[in-house]
Amino acid sequence: MPLAVVWQPLVFHAGFAGAAAGTLAFAAQMKGITLGHLEPYVNEEAMISAVKAALGGSGKSIKALVIGALGRCGRGAVDLFRKIGLNEYVLTNIT
């Protein structure tokens, strides 16, 4: 199996997890605290629930910019934002 095929799912999930960590950091900053150490989540649903809870139940109150949204990592970030309920995000991609 070519190496590129093996890495594709990992890169998608790096974008997904990175967007979650960034959103958690944003939520902490809005509360005037530091995010601190992150622990692994049991599964995707647990991570999504934690991010939504940190935002007060939904991501509808924030906006996001995803640079490289059509790439593998960017697609992971967009997927996370959709699952937490963001209504407003800007997708950019250089072709």
Buried (B, 14 or more C-beta within 10 A) or exposed (E): EEEEEEEEEEBBBBBBBBBBBBBBBBBBEEEEEEBEEEEEBEEBEEBBEBBBEBBEEEBEEBEBEBEBBEBBBBBBBBBBBEBBBBEEBEBEEEE
